[in-house]
Every structure is written in structure tokens, then in C-alpha cells.
Amino acid sequence: MTKTITLAHGNGGAENNELIKEVFYEAFKNEILEKSEDAAVIQNGTLAFSTDSFTVSPLFFNGANIGKLAICGTCNDLAMMGARPKYLTCSVIIEEGFEVEQLHKIVASMKEELAINEAIIVSGDTKVVPKGAVDKIFINTTGIGEILYKGISSNNITQNDLILVNRDIGAHGATIFAAREGMDMNSNLKSDCASLYPQVKALIERGVKITALRDATRGGVSAVLNEWAKQSNVCIEVDEEKIPVCDEVKGICEMLGFEATNLANEGTFVLAIDKNDAPKAIEVLHTFAQASNACIIGTVTEQYPQKVVLNSAWGTKRFLDTPTGELLPRIC
């Protein structure tokens, strides 16, 4: 560990993993926490429990705002454990001088997203701090969900699974960067921010055999796949040409040297599905407009344990490593 915290420690990549492992896991070590899932599974596997804080800049961006993000983020973490979001808390830290009209817009978007998730806010806290003590507004949401499908875990992935994504990747990270830098894209680029519970619910109701789910937020798809490979001690091989990336995101990546697989998402999740049920999972996801380009992107092998291999269209292979360094700060 470095002697001081850098922005890279919050990027969802290697530095972030090091911070969590060497500081927080070291202090709070327990059986539940060490599973490193999107949400803790408690009460003998009947409940999922998760918390998240949101500091995104700018607060409003194409496709969403910090309020919608705060509800989607926590509800999605619960959904990734096969849980139906039920009860949330909401804590808000507001800088003095913040416009009440903007606060109304943020809260209205939270209310709308709660309805989609069939969840309610049951408790909260509000703090107002002097100007400059916080950047406009920070929000924390904590959620409890009822587990509908037991046994989902990123520690149980095997060669019987195929790796899927529910939609094109990188839209959120690209949108936030464009908005922050004032880039006029003249395009349809917008954040993928969306609630994933309806898609997960549909998979469960169709009886799809789910091994693992993970929403690819900070660190993107690269971070998810590397975490899975290490947690399950497997090799994940991904076909680069099968990974869906929209033209707008491709353009930003080519222009600025980003890797789409490293960019953050807020409505994109990765699935490890029993290979016999993968076609059924794709069929279910395609019934949702947001998941119209859901597809299989990879397989699980034993070739290089705990590594992710990217197969190119030209027949070459390279390791897809966990993102490092300062990517896009404050994307959520």
C-alpha cells in the first residue's frame, strides 16, 4: 500500500482491491465479507444486504442523475444475488447553497426508480454542511432484499458455465467523461443507468440456471471477469469481437485511448450461466429493449487459472488484466 490514498484507489481496479483487502478486510474480516459478493447474504440465505455511496460529477447527465444512480446502484447489487429489493435507507449530505429545485428533481427520479424495483425508503438521514465541505450533494443508500434464487456466487463458476453480458458496454463511463469535459458528441450517447431487477426476475421465473451475476460498475467488465477468475480459480476466455460496444463508445475509446472493457457501467451486468441454459437466458434478455444485444462473450477453461484471456479476431491472445491507475474518477 502507498502511504496516502490516491484517486486510483477508488477506480474499482487493482489499487481499489488492494485498499479493500489490506485495510478494510484486514480490520473487519469475517466469513460473509470475505465472499466478496455484490451484496452480503444473511439470515441463513434468505436476505441480501448492501450499501453504496454516490458522488458522481456532474450530478445530471444524459440518461440519468445522481438520484436515479443511487437507487439503481443499491437495488442492482441486491438483484445480482437473486434478491428482490424491498427496503432501502437514504442518507444525504448537502452543501449549503444547493438549489431546492435540483433536489426535487433528484428525489423525483429516486421515487420513480423505487417503483420499478418494487422497493421503498424506510429510513434516512440528512446533513447540511458548509460550502466547500462537500461537492454539492453526496448520497448513500443501503438496501435489504428477499432472496428469490439461492446459491448465486462468484465463487462457484466452473467449466459448465458460459459468460454473457446483457447489453453493450461502457456507455456510462463514456457519457460521464463527455459531460464532465464538455464534449459535444452530436450523438445518441447516454448512460446505461437502469434497474436490473426486472431482467433478473425474468431469468428466475423462466428457470434459468444461474451461477453468478455481477453488475460491471467501477472497473467495468475487465474488473468483473478478473475478480471471478480469481475467486473461482478458473480461466475465463473472452472473444473480443463478441463483446458488444456501441459506435459512440468505440469513438471515444479510439480518440482517447480508453479500453471499453475498463469503462464503468450502471445498467450492464455479466452473467455466468450453465451452458445448457445460456440460449434460454439470451432469449429472456432479448425481451427487454435495454438488453436487445445480450450475447455470449466467453467460456470458462482451465488454461490459465485466475487469468482472463482475450481472443482477438486475428487469432491472437492476450491477458485482459484488472484495470490499474486513475481511470474516470467519480463515475458513481
PyMOL commands that set and color helices and strands:
alter all, ss='L'
color gray80, all
select helices_A, chain A and resi 7-10+14-28+33-35+66-79+100-117+171-180+197-205+220-232+240-242+247-256+260-262+278-285+289-291
alter helices_A, ss='H'
color red, helices_A
select strands_A, chain A and resi 40-42+47-54+60-61+64-65+83-95+120-129+137-147+161-165+210-215+235-239+269-274+295-301+308-311+317-319
alter strands_A, ss='S'
color yellow, strands_A
deselect
rebuild
show_as cartoon
